[in-house]
């Protein structure tokens, strides 16, 4: 059975969070926050 787009996204998201936990560094978290902020601004 093929995965739907939504399932694909979910898997990617899960693997990202796992990687994120591996780093566990404050710097990584801060970068992630900045990226999210930038992405929101770029959408306008």
The 8 nearest C-alpha neighbors of each residue, nearest first, counted from 0:
[[1, 2, 3, 6, 7, 4, 5, 10],
 [2, 0, 3, 4, 6, 7, 5, 10],
 [1, 3, 6, 7, 4, 0, 5, 8],
 [2, 4, 6, 5, 7, 1, 8, 0],
 [5, 3, 7, 6, 8, 2, 9, 1],
 [4, 6, 8, 3, 7, 9, 2, 10],
 [7, 5, 9, 3, 8, 4, 2, 10],
 [8, 6, 4, 10, 9, 5, 2, 11],
 [7, 9, 11, 5, 6, 10, 12, 4],
 [8, 10, 6, 12, 7, 11, 13, 5],
 [11, 9, 13, 7, 12, 8, 14, 6],
 [12, 10, 8, 14, 13, 9, 15, 7],
 [11, 13, 9, 15, 10, 14, 8, 16],
 [14, 12, 10, 16, 15, 11, 9, 17],
 [13, 15, 17, 11, 16, 12, 10, 18],
 [16, 14, 12, 18, 13, 17, 19, 11],
 [15, 17, 19, 13, 18, 14, 20, 12],
 [16, 18, 14, 20, 19, 15, 13, 21],
 [19, 17, 21, 15, 16, 20, 14, 22],
 [18, 20, 16, 22, 17, 21, 15, 23],
 [19, 21, 23, 17, 18, 22, 16, 24],
 [20, 22, 18, 19, 23, 17, 24, 16],
 [23, 21, 19, 24, 20, 18, 27, 25],
 [22, 24, 20, 21, 19, 25, 27, 28],
 [25, 23, 22, 27, 26, 28, 19, 20],
 [24, 26, 28, 27, 29, 23, 30, 22],
 [25, 27, 29, 24, 28, 30, 31, 23],
 [28, 26, 30, 24, 25, 29, 31, 22],
 [29, 27, 31, 25, 26, 30, 32, 24],
 [28, 30, 32, 26, 31, 27, 25, 33],
 [31, 29, 33, 27, 32, 28, 34, 26],
 [30, 32, 28, 34, 29, 33, 27, 35],
 [33, 31, 29, 35, 30, 34, 36, 28],
 [34, 32, 36, 30, 35, 31, 37, 29],
 [33, 35, 37, 31, 36, 32, 38, 30],
 [36, 34, 38, 32, 33, 37, 31, 39],
 [35, 37, 33, 39, 34, 38, 32, 40],
 [38, 36, 34, 40, 39, 35, 41, 33],
 [37, 39, 41, 35, 40, 36, 34, 42],
 [40, 38, 36, 42, 37, 41, 35, 43],
 [41, 39, 37, 38, 42, 43, 36, 35],
 [40, 42, 38, 43, 39, 37, 36, 35],
 [41, 43, 39, 40, 38, 37, 36, 35],
 [42, 41, 40, 39, 38, 37, 36, 35]]
